[in-house]
Amino acid sequence: IQANRESPADLFAVNMMIDSNVLLYACQTGVKKLLYLGSACQYPKECHQPMREDFLLTGLPERTNEGYALAKICGCQLCSYMRQQYGVDFISAIPANTYGPNDCFDPQKSHVIPALIMKYHQAKLLEQPAVELWGTGKAMREFLFVDDLADGCIFLMKHYSGSEPVNMGAGNEISILELSKIIQKIVGYRGEIVCDPSKPDGMPRRMLDSRRIHCLGWHAVTNIE
């Protein structure tokens, strides 16, 4: 949230350049198939849950990550337009929040799971009495392990060809506070968790409806623990 709020122009412009350059040159050089990854944040803030693919573009994205969300929307749309205009086999998928080895642990830019791992690890080493959790802790999120994401991408490249994006989720969700408690336990930190409701929660709930990819025969296999 912090990085999105502080650098919306960078996140929008750089991602738009990546989208345009990669997709245009892939089209011009005859790439046989391309999979573009969108983001769950491109769904509207007030989206009905779980979020179906046909809910895209039915409302405004959550304000704290609007720049990045708009760029990802444009990338998905460009894939669809290129299929329509040039007949190329370009597809797009929308994964849930992804985590795993080699994640970003930059304290200013990391997503929630690496940020919490880092917070609890440092608090344990320094014997801090409490760890601050941004927001109320009530926001609900769905998380997808990176190996499941990779497996899902390969599956779609082999088994899907269409203009509509495909959701790729784990099929379950957890509150930020419950997630925090799991990480606290695994790290072995025994201090207190203090929620700061003055900080933003982001989208209240973000759960993908992954029935389309489930019907094709793919399911995530890694649980959050």
VOGU-3710 file (C-alpha; in Angstrom, 3 decimals, decimal comma):
1> iqanrespad> 0,000/0,000/0,000  2,754/2,439/0,947  4,685/2,010/-2,325  1,487/2,324/-4,361  0,479/5,525/-2,581  3,937/7,113/-2,898  4,754/6,162/-6,514  1,534/5,873/-8,552  3,070/7,571/-11,611  6,071/5,214/-11,648
11> lfavnmmids> 3,946/2,102/-11,173  1,529/3,165/-13,913  4,092/4,420/-16,461  6,675/1,650/-16,102  4,077/-1,133/-16,239  2,396/0,482/-19,245  5,764/0,581/-21,045  6,434/-3,064/-20,189  2,959/-4,061/-21,424  3,221/-2,094/-24,671
21> nvllyacqtg> 6,784/-3,087/-25,541  6,498/-6,791/-24,759  3,073/-7,322/-26,304  3,678/-5,237/-29,438  7,045/-6,848/-30,208  5,706/-10,331/-29,434  2,971/-9,694/-31,965  5,340/-8,256/-34,590  7,908/-11,052/-34,273  5,412/-13,894/-34,514
31> vkkllylgsa> 5,373/-15,260/-30,966  3,099/-18,302/-31,151  1,532/-17,952/-27,700  1,820/-15,440/-24,881  0,423/-15,378/-21,340  0,067/-11,986/-19,668  -0,364/-11,842/-15,882  -2,766/-9,269/-14,511  -3,454/-8,639/-10,822  -6,374/-9,179/-8,454
41> cqypkechqp> -6,174/-5,471/-7,599  -7,573/-4,605/-11,036  -11,068/-5,587/-9,862  -13,317/-2,750/-8,598  -13,067/-1,788/-4,933  -16,771/-2,437/-4,350  -16,718/-5,694/-6,293  -19,106/-8,520/-5,395  -17,215/-11,432/-3,801  -15,824/-13,788/-4,906
51> mredflltgl> -14,750/-11,809/-7,982  -15,724/-13,241/-11,346  -13,930/-12,359/-14,567  -17,013/-10,593/-15,934  -16,864/-8,102/-13,013  -13,799/-6,433/-14,553  -14,354/-2,815/-15,684  -17,634/-2,535/-13,767  -16,270/0,025/-11,268  -13,237/1,964/-10,044
61> pertnegyal> -10,233/0,168/-8,513  -9,233/0,670/-4,885  -7,677/4,136/-4,583  -4,455/3,096/-2,807  -3,298/0,983/-5,796  -5,136/2,695/-8,648  -2,077/3,443/-10,835  -0,826/-0,140/-10,854  -4,344/-1,549/-11,231  -5,070/0,616/-14,295
71> akicgcqlcs> -1,838/-0,518/-15,965  -2,711/-4,186/-15,402  -6,227/-3,616/-16,770  -4,697/-2,088/-19,900  -2,365/-5,074/-20,326  -5,231/-7,556/-20,198  -7,267/-5,452/-22,611  -4,335/-5,150/-25,034  -4,044/-8,959/-25,166  -7,726/-9,188/-25,986
81> ymrqqygvdf> -7,540/-6,439/-28,642  -4,545/-8,106/-30,310  -6,403/-11,411/-30,496  -9,312/-9,570/-32,103  -7,262/-7,494/-34,571  -4,320/-9,739/-35,427  -5,554/-13,239/-34,568  -2,630/-13,943/-32,215  -2,957/-16,489/-29,406  -2,386/-14,061/-26,529
91> isaipantyg> -4,121/-14,900/-23,247  -4,226/-13,318/-19,785  -4,609/-14,602/-16,231  -5,322/-12,863/-12,938  -3,544/-14,507/-9,986  -4,346/-13,991/-6,322  -1,715/-12,324/-4,087  1,412/-14,405/-4,647  4,142/-15,304/-2,153  7,133/-17,617/-1,863
101> pndcfdpqks> 10,938/-17,935/-1,979  12,849/-14,935/-3,402  9,984/-12,573/-2,572  10,703/-8,867/-2,098  11,760/-8,072/1,480  12,279/-4,328/0,958  10,518/-2,703/3,961  9,101/0,038/1,710  7,925/-2,144/-1,184  7,206/-5,663/0,093
111> hvipalimky> 3,778/-7,294/0,022  2,075/-8,361/3,218  3,534/-11,865/3,747  7,239/-10,992/3,340  6,632/-7,752/5,270  5,160/-9,675/8,216  7,881/-12,343/8,140  10,495/-9,598/8,265  8,680/-7,682/11,035  8,335/-10,698/13,321
121> hqaklleqpa> 11,872/-11,920/12,642  13,350/-8,528/13,546  11,072/-8,181/16,579  12,211/-11,600/17,827  15,910/-10,766/17,363  15,542/-7,392/19,074  13,159/-8,753/21,741  10,588/-6,068/20,979  7,415/-6,201/23,129  4,989/-5,592/20,236
131> velwgtgkam> 4,643/-5,541/16,450  2,441/-2,994/14,703  -0,011/-4,283/12,080  -1,292/-1,769/9,533  -5,086/-1,331/9,503  -7,746/-3,158/11,480  -6,530/-6,652/10,607  -10,017/-7,464/9,307  -9,261/-7,211/5,576  -9,646/-10,584/3,862
141> reflfvddla> -7,120/-11,824/1,305  -6,472/-14,878/-0,838  -2,851/-15,974/-1,264  -1,313/-18,178/-3,972  2,043/-19,934/-3,505  4,480/-19,120/-6,303  4,981/-22,781/-7,325  1,207/-23,126/-7,752  1,227/-19,955/-9,862  3,968/-21,363/-12,107
151> dgciflmkhy> 2,078/-24,638/-12,464  -1,128/-22,755/-13,300  0,633/-20,682/-15,948  1,973/-23,786/-17,703  -1,482/-25,368/-17,465  -3,139/-22,360/-19,148  -0,513/-22,259/-21,905  -1,390/-25,863/-22,696  -5,144/-25,871/-22,168  -6,614/-22,362/-22,635
161> sgsepvnmga> -7,088/-20,107/-25,616  -9,577/-17,236/-25,305  -9,999/-13,480/-25,074  -11,303/-13,412/-21,485  -8,852/-13,286/-18,554  -8,787/-16,353/-16,280  -8,697/-16,061/-12,481  -6,077/-18,165/-10,725  -6,647/-18,461/-6,971  -6,037/-20,861/-4,107
171> gneisilels> -9,744/-21,175/-3,353  -9,663/-19,908/0,252  -9,099/-16,649/2,115  -7,783/-15,441/5,464  -7,915/-12,195/7,441  -4,717/-10,178/7,737  -4,833/-10,615/11,524  -5,123/-14,417/11,274  -2,330/-14,462/8,704  -0,247/-12,374/11,093
181> kiiqkivgyr> -0,832/-14,856/13,923  0,262/-17,782/11,727  3,501/-16,015/10,788  4,056/-14,926/14,403  3,805/-18,565/15,527  6,069/-19,918/12,770  8,748/-17,297/13,428  8,486/-17,944/17,169  7,813/-14,362/18,251  6,025/-14,171/21,629
191> geivcdpskp> 5,210/-10,447/21,809  1,949/-8,617/21,177  0,220/-7,748/17,887  -1,051/-4,151/17,840  -3,421/-3,139/15,020  -3,258/0,493/13,851  -6,696/1,403/12,422  -5,401/4,846/11,398  -3,522/3,067/8,562  -5,443/1,879/5,462
201> dgmprrmlds> -6,734/-1,678/5,080  -6,873/-1,453/1,311  -9,701/-3,393/-0,336  -11,994/-4,890/2,381  -12,042/-8,297/0,708  -10,255/-9,757/-2,306  -11,243/-13,295/-3,204  -11,156/-14,623/-6,763  -13,826/-16,844/-8,273  -11,580/-19,464/-9,906
211> rrihclgwha> -14,289/-21,756/-11,233  -13,231/-21,192/-14,859  -9,741/-22,643/-14,358  -11,089/-25,303/-11,980  -13,465/-26,474/-14,693  -10,502/-26,770/-17,059  -8,884/-29,128/-14,529  -6,391/-27,037/-12,497  -6,337/-26,505/-8,709  -3,763/-25,015/-6,336
221> vtnie> -2,308/-27,571/-3,886  -0,355/-25,537/-1,268  -2,098/-24,384/1,927  -1,119/-21,127/3,608  0,613/-22,752/6,569
//
